[in-house]
Amino acid sequence: MPRLTPPFVIKKLEKLYPYADCSLDFTNPLELLVATILSAQCTDKRVNIVTKSLFKKYKKPKDYVLVPIEELEHDIHSCGTYHMKAKAIQESCARIISEYNEKVPRSMDELLTLRGVGRKTAAIVLSSAYGIIDGVPVDTHVFRVSRRLGLTKWEDQKRIELDLMKKTPKKDWVHLAHLLVAHGRVVCIARRPRCEICVFKKICPSSLIRSPNPKKTLVRSPKRA
C-alpha cells in the first residue's frame, strides 16, 4: 500500500484537479497583493466580486494611499475585517512607493516588510505574479488537509510549511498547495469531510479513524455553497 507523501498526493490530486491554480483574479502584481490581503478570513469568490470594481478605481499604489481610509474601507467592506485590511493596504502601498520604486517587491524578505503580508501572501504573490517559488502558501485548507492526510503532524503554520518543503520537490511547493486547496474545497471540507468519495479513503489516517469499517460508512450529501 503506497504511503501518503506529498509527491504521491500530487500525482493523485492533479488527475482530479488538472486546472488547480490561484483562484484570485488579477492582472498585475499589485492587484494580486491587494487581493491576497483581502482574502484573509474571506472566500476567494467574495474577493473576486469586490476586486472587479476595486481594480477599476485603484490602479497604482498612490491611488490606495491618497484615498481617505474611510472610503477604502467602504470599498472593501464586504471582505470582512475591513479596518485592518484597509490599513494594511494603505501602509503596504506607501512602503512600495517609498522603498521599492512603486513596484511590488520580488523577494520573500522584501515582501515580508509590508504590513499585512505573511509568508502565505508573499509565496502566492511571488509564484503567481513573478513565477518565483519560495515557500508553500499554507492557508486554512492546506493546514487542514495536510494534517488529515498525515503529510505533517504539526499544528503550527510555520512548521507545517517547513515540513511540506522538506518532503516536496521545490518546483512543486506551490502546486501542492493549490491541489490541497482544491481538495479541501470539494472533498476534505472542514466540518463534514466527504471521506466516502475521497481518492485517499483507504489510506488516509483521518478517514480510517472516522470510518474504521468502510461498509458502515454513511454517504453524506454535498454541503451547499
DOFI-694587 format. One record per residue (C-alpha): x, y, z; residue in three letters; residue number from 1. Coordinates in Angstrom, 1 decimal. Each point is the difference from the previous one (the first is absolute). Layout:
! residues N
<site><X>X</X><Y>Y</Y><Z>Z</Z><aa>ALA</aa><i>NUM</i></site>
...
! end
This chain:
! residues 225
<site><X>0.0</X><Y>0.0</Y><Z>0.0</Z><aa>MET</aa><i>1</i></site>
<site><X>1.5</X><Y>3.4</Y><Z>-1.0</Z><aa>PRO</aa><i>2</i></site>
<site><X>0.9</X><Y>2.5</Y><Z>2.7</Z><aa>ARG</aa><i>3</i></site>
<site><X>-1.6</X><Y>3.4</Y><Z>0.0</Z><aa>LEU</aa><i>4</i></site>
<site><X>2.9</X><Y>2.2</Y><Z>-1.0</Z><aa>THR</aa><i>5</i></site>
<site><X>-0.2</X><Y>3.4</Y><Z>-1.7</Z><aa>PRO</aa><i>6</i></site>
<site><X>1.2</X><Y>-1.3</Y><Z>-3.4</Z><aa>PRO</aa><i>7</i></site>
<site><X>-2.6</X><Y>-2.9</Y><Z>0.2</Z><aa>PHE</aa><i>8</i></site>
<site><X>-2.8</X><Y>2.5</Y><Z>1.0</Z><aa>VAL</aa><i>9</i></site>
<site><X>1.0</X><Y>2.3</Y><Z>-2.8</Z><aa>ILE</aa><i>10</i></site>
<site><X>-0.2</X><Y>-2.9</Y><Z>-2.5</Z><aa>LYS</aa><i>11</i></site>
<site><X>-3.5</X><Y>-1.0</Y><Z>1.1</Z><aa>LYS</aa><i>12</i></site>
<site><X>-1.5</X><Y>3.5</Y><Z>0.4</Z><aa>LEU</aa><i>13</i></site>
<site><X>1.3</X><Y>1.5</Y><Z>-3.3</Z><aa>GLU</aa><i>14</i></site>
<site><X>-2.2</X><Y>-2.6</Y><Z>-1.7</Z><aa>LYS</aa><i>15</i></site>
<site><X>-3.0</X><Y>1.3</Y><Z>1.8</Z><aa>LEU</aa><i>16</i></site>
<site><X>0.9</X><Y>3.7</Y><Z>-0.2</Z><aa>TYR</aa><i>17</i></site>
<site><X>2.0</X><Y>0.5</Y><Z>-3.1</Z><aa>PRO</aa><i>18</i></site>
<site><X>-0.6</X><Y>3.7</Y><Z>0.0</Z><aa>TYR</aa><i>19</i></site>
<site><X>0.7</X><Y>0.7</Y><Z>3.7</Z><aa>ALA</aa><i>20</i></site>
<site><X>1.6</X><Y>3.4</Y><Z>0.2</Z><aa>ASP</aa><i>21</i></site>
<site><X>-0.3</X><Y>3.3</Y><Z>1.7</Z><aa>CYS</aa><i>22</i></site>
<site><X>-3.7</X><Y>0.8</Y><Z>0.0</Z><aa>SER</aa><i>23</i></site>
<site><X>0.3</X><Y>3.7</Y><Z>0.6</Z><aa>LEU</aa><i>24</i></site>
<site><X>-0.6</X><Y>2.3</Y><Z>-3.0</Z><aa>ASP</aa><i>25</i></site>
<site><X>2.9</X><Y>2.4</Y><Z>-0.8</Z><aa>PHE</aa><i>26</i></site>
<site><X>1.9</X><Y>1.5</Y><Z>-2.9</Z><aa>THR</aa><i>27</i></site>
<site><X>3.1</X><Y>1.2</Y><Z>1.8</Z><aa>ASN</aa><i>28</i></site>
<site><X>2.0</X><Y>-0.5</Y><Z>3.2</Z><aa>PRO</aa><i>29</i></site>
<site><X>-1.6</X><Y>2.9</Y><Z>1.8</Z><aa>LEU</aa><i>30</i></site>
<site><X>-3.5</X><Y>-1.3</Y><Z>-0.6</Z><aa>GLU</aa><i>31</i></site>
<site><X>1.1</X><Y>-3.5</Y><Z>1.2</Z><aa>LEU</aa><i>32</i></site>
<site><X>1.5</X><Y>1.5</Y><Z>3.1</Z><aa>LEU</aa><i>33</i></site>
<site><X>-3.1</X><Y>1.9</Y><Z>0.9</Z><aa>VAL</aa><i>34</i></site>
<site><X>-2.3</X><Y>-2.9</Y><Z>-0.8</Z><aa>ALA</aa><i>35</i></site>
<site><X>2.1</X><Y>-2.4</Y><Z>2.2</Z><aa>THR</aa><i>36</i></site>
<site><X>-0.2</X><Y>2.5</Y><Z>2.9</Z><aa>ILE</aa><i>37</i></site>
<site><X>-3.8</X><Y>0.1</Y><Z>-0.5</Z><aa>LEU</aa><i>38</i></site>
<site><X>-0.2</X><Y>-3.8</Y><Z>-0.1</Z><aa>SER</aa><i>39</i></site>
<site><X>0.9</X><Y>-0.4</Y><Z>3.7</Z><aa>ALA</aa><i>40</i></site>
<site><X>-3.1</X><Y>-1.5</Y><Z>1.7</Z><aa>GLN</aa><i>41</i></site>
<site><X>-1.9</X><Y>0.5</Y><Z>-3.2</Z><aa>CYS</aa><i>42</i></site>
<site><X>-0.8</X><Y>-2.2</Y><Z>-3.0</Z><aa>THR</aa><i>43</i></site>
<site><X>1.7</X><Y>0.6</Y><Z>-3.3</Z><aa>ASP</aa><i>44</i></site>
<site><X>-3.4</X><Y>0.1</Y><Z>-1.6</Z><aa>LYS</aa><i>45</i></site>
<site><X>-1.0</X><Y>3.0</Y><Z>2.1</Z><aa>ARG</aa><i>46</i></site>
<site><X>3.4</X><Y>1.7</Y><Z>-0.5</Z><aa>VAL</aa><i>47</i></site>
<site><X>-0.4</X><Y>-0.3</Y><Z>-3.8</Z><aa>ASN</aa><i>48</i></site>
<site><X>-3.3</X><Y>1.6</Y><Z>0.1</Z><aa>ILE</aa><i>49</i></site>
<site><X>1.4</X><Y>3.0</Y><Z>2.0</Z><aa>VAL</aa><i>50</i></site>
<site><X>3.1</X><Y>0.4</Y><Z>-2.0</Z><aa>THR</aa><i>51</i></site>
<site><X>-1.9</X><Y>0.1</Y><Z>-3.3</Z><aa>LYS</aa><i>52</i></site>
<site><X>-0.9</X><Y>3.6</Y><Z>0.7</Z><aa>SER</aa><i>53</i></site>
<site><X>2.8</X><Y>0.7</Y><Z>2.4</Z><aa>LEU</aa><i>54</i></site>
<site><X>2.7</X><Y>-0.5</Y><Z>-2.6</Z><aa>PHE</aa><i>55</i></site>
<site><X>-1.7</X><Y>2.4</Y><Z>-2.4</Z><aa>LYS</aa><i>56</i></site>
<site><X>0.1</X><Y>2.7</Y><Z>2.6</Z><aa>LYS</aa><i>57</i></site>
<site><X>3.5</X><Y>-0.7</Y><Z>1.5</Z><aa>TYR</aa><i>58</i></site>
<site><X>2.7</X><Y>-0.6</Y><Z>-2.6</Z><aa>LYS</aa><i>59</i></site>
<site><X>3.3</X><Y>1.1</Y><Z>1.6</Z><aa>LYS</aa><i>60</i></site>
<site><X>1.3</X><Y>0.0</Y><Z>3.6</Z><aa>PRO</aa><i>61</i></site>
<site><X>-0.5</X><Y>3.7</Y><Z>0.3</Z><aa>LYS</aa><i>62</i></site>
<site><X>-3.7</X><Y>-0.5</Y><Z>-0.7</Z><aa>ASP</aa><i>63</i></site>
<site><X>-0.4</X><Y>-2.0</Y><Z>3.2</Z><aa>TYR</aa><i>64</i></site>
<site><X>2.2</X><Y>2.4</Y><Z>2.0</Z><aa>VAL</aa><i>65</i></site>
<site><X>-1.7</X><Y>3.2</Y><Z>-1.0</Z><aa>LEU</aa><i>66</i></site>
<site><X>-3.6</X><Y>-1.1</Y><Z>0.5</Z><aa>VAL</aa><i>67</i></site>
<site><X>-1.6</X><Y>0.6</Y><Z>3.5</Z><aa>PRO</aa><i>68</i></site>
<site><X>0.2</X><Y>-3.2</Y><Z>1.9</Z><aa>ILE</aa><i>69</i></site>
<site><X>-3.7</X><Y>0.2</Y><Z>0.7</Z><aa>GLU</aa><i>70</i></site>
<site><X>-0.7</X><Y>-0.2</Y><Z>-3.7</Z><aa>GLU</aa><i>71</i></site>
<site><X>2.4</X><Y>-3.0</Y><Z>-0.4</Z><aa>LEU</aa><i>72</i></site>
<site><X>-1.7</X><Y>-1.7</Y><Z>2.9</Z><aa>GLU</aa><i>73</i></site>
<site><X>-3.4</X><Y>0.5</Y><Z>-1.7</Z><aa>HIS</aa><i>74</i></site>
<site><X>1.3</X><Y>-1.4</Y><Z>-3.2</Z><aa>ASP</aa><i>75</i></site>
<site><X>1.3</X><Y>-3.2</Y><Z>1.6</Z><aa>ILE</aa><i>76</i></site>
<site><X>-2.6</X><Y>-0.3</Y><Z>2.8</Z><aa>HIS</aa><i>77</i></site>
<site><X>-1.5</X><Y>-3.3</Y><Z>-1.1</Z><aa>SER</aa><i>78</i></site>
<site><X>3.3</X><Y>-1.8</Y><Z>0.2</Z><aa>CYS</aa><i>79</i></site>
<site><X>-0.1</X><Y>0.3</Y><Z>3.8</Z><aa>GLY</aa><i>80</i></site>
<site><X>2.5</X><Y>1.4</Y><Z>2.5</Z><aa>THR</aa><i>81</i></site>
<site><X>0.0</X><Y>3.0</Y><Z>-2.3</Z><aa>TYR</aa><i>82</i></site>
<site><X>1.6</X><Y>2.4</Y><Z>2.6</Z><aa>HIS</aa><i>83</i></site>
<site><X>3.1</X><Y>-2.1</Y><Z>0.3</Z><aa>MET</aa><i>84</i></site>
<site><X>0.2</X><Y>-0.9</Y><Z>-3.8</Z><aa>LYS</aa><i>85</i></site>
<site><X>-0.4</X><Y>3.6</Y><Z>-1.1</Z><aa>ALA</aa><i>86</i></site>
<site><X>2.8</X><Y>1.1</Y><Z>2.3</Z><aa>LYS</aa><i>87</i></site>
<site><X>2.2</X><Y>-2.9</Y><Z>-1.2</Z><aa>ALA</aa><i>88</i></site>
<site><X>-0.6</X><Y>0.9</Y><Z>-3.7</Z><aa>ILE</aa><i>89</i></site>
<site><X>0.7</X><Y>3.7</Y><Z>0.6</Z><aa>GLN</aa><i>90</i></site>
<site><X>3.1</X><Y>-0.5</Y><Z>2.0</Z><aa>GLU</aa><i>91</i></site>
<site><X>1.3</X><Y>-2.7</Y><Z>-2.4</Z><aa>SER</aa><i>92</i></site>
<site><X>-0.5</X><Y>2.3</Y><Z>-3.0</Z><aa>CYS</aa><i>93</i></site>
<site><X>1.7</X><Y>2.8</Y><Z>1.8</Z><aa>ALA</aa><i>94</i></site>
<site><X>3.0</X><Y>-2.1</Y><Z>0.6</Z><aa>ARG</aa><i>95</i></site>
<site><X>0.0</X><Y>-1.3</Y><Z>-3.6</Z><aa>ILE</aa><i>96</i></site>
<site><X>0.1</X><Y>3.7</Y><Z>-1.1</Z><aa>ILE</aa><i>97</i></site>
<site><X>2.8</X><Y>1.0</Y><Z>2.4</Z><aa>SER</aa><i>98</i></site>
<site><X>2.1</X><Y>-3.1</Y><Z>0.1</Z><aa>GLU</aa><i>99</i></site>
<site><X>-0.6</X><Y>-1.9</Y><Z>-3.3</Z><aa>TYR</aa><i>100</i></site>
<site><X>-0.4</X><Y>2.6</Y><Z>-2.7</Z><aa>ASN</aa><i>101</i></site>
<site><X>-3.8</X><Y>-0.7</Y><Z>-0.2</Z><aa>GLU</aa><i>102</i></site>
<site><X>0.6</X><Y>-3.6</Y><Z>-0.9</Z><aa>LYS</aa><i>103</i></site>
<site><X>-1.2</X><Y>-3.0</Y><Z>2.0</Z><aa>VAL</aa><i>104</i></site>
<site><X>3.2</X><Y>-1.7</Y><Z>1.4</Z><aa>PRO</aa><i>105</i></site>
<site><X>1.3</X><Y>-3.2</Y><Z>-1.6</Z><aa>ARG</aa><i>106</i></site>
<site><X>1.5</X><Y>-1.7</Y><Z>3.0</Z><aa>SER</aa><i>107</i></site>
<site><X>-1.4</X><Y>-1.6</Y><Z>3.1</Z><aa>MET</aa><i>108</i></site>
<site><X>2.0</X><Y>2.1</Y><Z>2.4</Z><aa>ASP</aa><i>109</i></site>
<site><X>-1.1</X><Y>3.2</Y><Z>-1.6</Z><aa>GLU</aa><i>110</i></site>
<site><X>-3.7</X><Y>-1.0</Y><Z>-0.2</Z><aa>LEU</aa><i>111</i></site>
<site><X>0.0</X><Y>-0.9</Y><Z>3.7</Z><aa>LEU</aa><i>112</i></site>
<site><X>0.9</X><Y>3.7</Y><Z>0.8</Z><aa>THR</aa><i>113</i></site>
<site><X>-3.5</X><Y>1.0</Y><Z>-1.2</Z><aa>LEU</aa><i>114</i></site>
<site><X>-2.8</X><Y>0.3</Y><Z>2.5</Z><aa>ARG</aa><i>115</i></site>
<site><X>-2.5</X><Y>-2.9</Y><Z>-0.1</Z><aa>GLY</aa><i>116</i></site>
<site><X>2.3</X><Y>-2.2</Y><Z>-2.1</Z><aa>VAL</aa><i>117</i></site>
<site><X>1.1</X><Y>-3.3</Y><Z>1.5</Z><aa>GLY</aa><i>118</i></site>
<site><X>1.7</X><Y>-3.0</Y><Z>-1.6</Z><aa>ARG</aa><i>119</i></site>
<site><X>-3.2</X><Y>-1.3</Y><Z>-1.6</Z><aa>LYS</aa><i>120</i></site>
<site><X>-0.8</X><Y>3.3</Y><Z>-1.7</Z><aa>THR</aa><i>121</i></site>
<site><X>3.6</X><Y>0.5</Y><Z>-1.1</Z><aa>ALA</aa><i>122</i></site>
<site><X>0.2</X><Y>-3.5</Y><Z>-1.4</Z><aa>ALA</aa><i>123</i></site>
<site><X>-3.1</X><Y>0.5</Y><Z>-2.0</Z><aa>ILE</aa><i>124</i></site>
<site><X>1.1</X><Y>3.3</Y><Z>-1.4</Z><aa>VAL</aa><i>125</i></site>
<site><X>3.4</X><Y>-1.3</Y><Z>-0.9</Z><aa>LEU</aa><i>126</i></site>
<site><X>-1.2</X><Y>-3.1</Y><Z>-1.7</Z><aa>SER</aa><i>127</i></site>
<site><X>-3.1</X><Y>1.2</Y><Z>-1.8</Z><aa>SER</aa><i>128</i></site>
<site><X>1.2</X><Y>3.5</Y><Z>-0.9</Z><aa>ALA</aa><i>129</i></site>
<site><X>3.7</X><Y>-0.6</Y><Z>-0.6</Z><aa>TYR</aa><i>130</i></site>
<site><X>0.4</X><Y>-3.7</Y><Z>-0.5</Z><aa>GLY</aa><i>131</i></site>
<site><X>2.4</X><Y>-0.2</Y><Z>3.0</Z><aa>ILE</aa><i>132</i></site>
<site><X>-0.4</X><Y>-3.0</Y><Z>2.4</Z><aa>ILE</aa><i>133</i></site>
<site><X>1.1</X><Y>0.9</Y><Z>3.5</Z><aa>ASP</aa><i>134</i></site>
<site><X>-2.3</X><Y>-1.8</Y><Z>2.5</Z><aa>GLY</aa><i>135</i></site>
<site><X>-3.2</X><Y>-1.9</Y><Z>0.4</Z><aa>VAL</aa><i>136</i></site>
<site><X>-3.0</X><Y>2.2</Y><Z>0.5</Z><aa>PRO</aa><i>137</i></site>
<site><X>-1.8</X><Y>-1.5</Y><Z>3.0</Z><aa>VAL</aa><i>138</i></site>
<site><X>-3.6</X><Y>1.2</Y><Z>0.2</Z><aa>ASP</aa><i>139</i></site>
<site><X>-2.8</X><Y>-1.5</Y><Z>1.9</Z><aa>THR</aa><i>140</i></site>
<site><X>-0.6</X><Y>-2.8</Y><Z>-2.6</Z><aa>HIS</aa><i>141</i></site>
<site><X>3.7</X><Y>-1.0</Y><Z>-0.2</Z><aa>VAL</aa><i>142</i></site>
<site><X>0.2</X><Y>0.1</Y><Z>3.8</Z><aa>PHE</aa><i>143</i></site>
<site><X>-3.0</X><Y>-2.3</Y><Z>0.4</Z><aa>ARG</aa><i>144</i></site>
<site><X>0.5</X><Y>-2.4</Y><Z>-2.9</Z><aa>VAL</aa><i>145</i></site>
<site><X>3.7</X><Y>-0.6</Y><Z>0.4</Z><aa>SER</aa><i>146</i></site>
<site><X>-0.5</X><Y>-0.9</Y><Z>3.7</Z><aa>ARG</aa><i>147</i></site>
<site><X>-3.0</X><Y>-2.3</Y><Z>-0.8</Z><aa>ARG</aa><i>148</i></site>
<site><X>2.0</X><Y>-1.8</Y><Z>-2.7</Z><aa>LEU</aa><i>149</i></site>
<site><X>2.9</X><Y>-0.4</Y><Z>2.4</Z><aa>GLY</aa><i>150</i></site>
<site><X>2.4</X><Y>2.0</Y><Z>-2.1</Z><aa>LEU</aa><i>151</i></site>
<site><X>1.0</X><Y>1.9</Y><Z>3.2</Z><aa>THR</aa><i>152</i></site>
<site><X>-0.6</X><Y>-0.4</Y><Z>3.7</Z><aa>LYS</aa><i>153</i></site>
<site><X>0.5</X><Y>3.6</Y><Z>0.9</Z><aa>TRP</aa><i>154</i></site>
<site><X>-2.8</X><Y>2.5</Y><Z>1.0</Z><aa>GLU</aa><i>155</i></site>
<site><X>2.1</X><Y>3.1</Y><Z>-0.6</Z><aa>ASP</aa><i>156</i></site>
<site><X>-0.2</X><Y>1.7</Y><Z>-3.5</Z><aa>GLN</aa><i>157</i></site>
<site><X>3.7</X><Y>0.6</Y><Z>-0.2</Z><aa>LYS</aa><i>158</i></site>
<site><X>1.0</X><Y>-3.6</Y><Z>1.0</Z><aa>ARG</aa><i>159</i></site>
<site><X>-2.5</X><Y>-1.4</Y><Z>-2.4</Z><aa>ILE</aa><i>160</i></site>
<site><X>1.5</X><Y>2.1</Y><Z>-2.9</Z><aa>GLU</aa><i>161</i></site>
<site><X>3.5</X><Y>-1.2</Y><Z>0.9</Z><aa>LEU</aa><i>162</i></site>
<site><X>-1.1</X><Y>-3.6</Y><Z>0.2</Z><aa>ASP</aa><i>163</i></site>
<site><X>-1.7</X><Y>0.1</Y><Z>-3.4</Z><aa>LEU</aa><i>164</i></site>
<site><X>3.0</X><Y>1.8</Y><Z>-1.5</Z><aa>MET</aa><i>165</i></site>
<site><X>2.3</X><Y>-2.8</Y><Z>1.3</Z><aa>LYS</aa><i>166</i></site>
<site><X>-2.2</X><Y>-2.7</Y><Z>-1.5</Z><aa>LYS</aa><i>167</i></site>
<site><X>-0.8</X><Y>1.6</Y><Z>-3.3</Z><aa>THR</aa><i>168</i></site>
<site><X>2.2</X><Y>0.9</Y><Z>-3.0</Z><aa>PRO</aa><i>169</i></site>
<site><X>0.3</X><Y>3.8</Y><Z>-0.1</Z><aa>LYS</aa><i>170</i></site>
<site><X>-1.5</X><Y>0.3</Y><Z>-3.4</Z><aa>LYS</aa><i>171</i></site>
<site><X>-3.2</X><Y>-1.6</Y><Z>1.4</Z><aa>ASP</aa><i>172</i></site>
<site><X>-0.3</X><Y>2.1</Y><Z>3.2</Z><aa>TRP</aa><i>173</i></site>
<site><X>-2.8</X><Y>2.3</Y><Z>-1.2</Z><aa>VAL</aa><i>174</i></site>
<site><X>-1.6</X><Y>-2.6</Y><Z>-2.3</Z><aa>HIS</aa><i>175</i></site>
<site><X>-0.5</X><Y>-2.2</Y><Z>3.1</Z><aa>LEU</aa><i>176</i></site>
<site><X>-1.6</X><Y>2.9</Y><Z>1.8</Z><aa>ALA</aa><i>177</i></site>
<site><X>-2.4</X><Y>0.7</Y><Z>-2.9</Z><aa>HIS</aa><i>178</i></site>
<site><X>-1.0</X><Y>-3.7</Y><Z>-0.1</Z><aa>LEU</aa><i>179</i></site>
<site><X>-0.6</X><Y>-0.3</Y><Z>3.7</Z><aa>LEU</aa><i>180</i></site>
<site><X>-2.1</X><Y>3.2</Y><Z>-0.1</Z><aa>VAL</aa><i>181</i></site>
<site><X>-2.1</X><Y>-1.5</Y><Z>-2.9</Z><aa>ALA</aa><i>182</i></site>
<site><X>-0.5</X><Y>-3.3</Y><Z>1.9</Z><aa>HIS</aa><i>183</i></site>
<site><X>-0.8</X><Y>1.9</Y><Z>3.2</Z><aa>GLY</aa><i>184</i></site>
<site><X>-2.8</X><Y>1.9</Y><Z>-1.7</Z><aa>ARG</aa><i>185</i></site>
<site><X>-1.6</X><Y>-3.0</Y><Z>-1.8</Z><aa>VAL</aa><i>186</i></site>
<site><X>0.6</X><Y>-3.1</Y><Z>2.1</Z><aa>VAL</aa><i>187</i></site>
<site><X>2.1</X><Y>0.5</Y><Z>3.2</Z><aa>CYS</aa><i>188</i></site>
<site><X>-2.3</X><Y>2.8</Y><Z>1.2</Z><aa>ILE</aa><i>189</i></site>
<site><X>0.3</X><Y>1.3</Y><Z>3.6</Z><aa>ALA</aa><i>190</i></site>
<site><X>-3.1</X><Y>-1.1</Y><Z>1.9</Z><aa>ARG</aa><i>191</i></site>
<site><X>-1.1</X><Y>-3.1</Y><Z>-1.8</Z><aa>ARG</aa><i>192</i></site>
<site><X>2.7</X><Y>-1.4</Y><Z>-2.3</Z><aa>PRO</aa><i>193</i></site>
<site><X>-1.3</X><Y>-2.2</Y><Z>-2.8</Z><aa>ARG</aa><i>194</i></site>
<site><X>2.3</X><Y>-2.9</Y><Z>0.8</Z><aa>CYS</aa><i>195</i></site>
<site><X>-2.3</X><Y>-2.5</Y><Z>-1.8</Z><aa>GLU</aa><i>196</i></site>
<site><X>0.9</X><Y>1.6</Y><Z>-3.4</Z><aa>ILE</aa><i>197</i></site>
<site><X>3.7</X><Y>0.9</Y><Z>0.8</Z><aa>CYS</aa><i>198</i></site>
<site><X>2.7</X><Y>-1.6</Y><Z>-2.2</Z><aa>VAL</aa><i>199</i></site>
<site><X>2.0</X><Y>-0.6</Y><Z>3.2</Z><aa>PHE</aa><i>200</i></site>
<site><X>-2.8</X><Y>-1.5</Y><Z>2.0</Z><aa>LYS</aa><i>201</i></site>
<site><X>1.7</X><Y>-3.4</Y><Z>0.4</Z><aa>LYS</aa><i>202</i></site>
<site><X>3.4</X><Y>1.4</Y><Z>1.2</Z><aa>ILE</aa><i>203</i></site>
<site><X>-0.8</X><Y>3.4</Y><Z>1.5</Z><aa>CYS</aa><i>204</i></site>
<site><X>0.7</X><Y>-0.1</Y><Z>3.8</Z><aa>PRO</aa><i>205</i></site>
<site><X>-2.9</X><Y>2.4</Y><Z>0.6</Z><aa>SER</aa><i>206</i></site>
<site><X>-2.4</X><Y>-2.0</Y><Z>-2.1</Z><aa>SER</aa><i>207</i></site>
<site><X>0.9</X><Y>-3.3</Y><Z>1.7</Z><aa>LEU</aa><i>208</i></site>
<site><X>-0.6</X><Y>1.5</Y><Z>3.4</Z><aa>ILE</aa><i>209</i></site>
<site><X>-3.4</X><Y>1.4</Y><Z>-1.1</Z><aa>ARG</aa><i>210</i></site>
<site><X>-1.1</X><Y>-3.2</Y><Z>-1.7</Z><aa>SER</aa><i>211</i></site>
<site><X>1.9</X><Y>-3.1</Y><Z>1.2</Z><aa>PRO</aa><i>212</i></site>
<site><X>-2.6</X><Y>-2.2</Y><Z>-1.8</Z><aa>ASN</aa><i>213</i></site>
<site><X>-0.5</X><Y>1.3</Y><Z>-3.6</Z><aa>PRO</aa><i>214</i></site>
<site><X>-3.2</X><Y>-2.1</Y><Z>-0.3</Z><aa>LYS</aa><i>215</i></site>
<site><X>-1.6</X><Y>2.1</Y><Z>2.7</Z><aa>LYS</aa><i>216</i></site>
<site><X>1.0</X><Y>3.4</Y><Z>-1.5</Z><aa>THR</aa><i>217</i></site>
<site><X>-3.0</X><Y>2.2</Y><Z>-0.4</Z><aa>LEU</aa><i>218</i></site>
<site><X>-0.2</X><Y>1.9</Y><Z>-3.3</Z><aa>VAL</aa><i>219</i></site>
<site><X>-0.1</X><Y>3.7</Y><Z>0.7</Z><aa>ARG</aa><i>220</i></site>
<site><X>-1.7</X><Y>2.5</Y><Z>-2.3</Z><aa>SER</aa><i>221</i></site>
<site><X>2.1</X><Y>2.8</Y><Z>-1.4</Z><aa>PRO</aa><i>222</i></site>
<site><X>0.0</X><Y>3.1</Y><Z>2.2</Z><aa>LYS</aa><i>223</i></site>
<site><X>-1.8</X><Y>2.9</Y><Z>-1.7</Z><aa>ARG</aa><i>224</i></site>
<site><X>2.0</X><Y>3.0</Y><Z>-1.0</Z><aa>ALA</aa><i>225</i></site>
! end
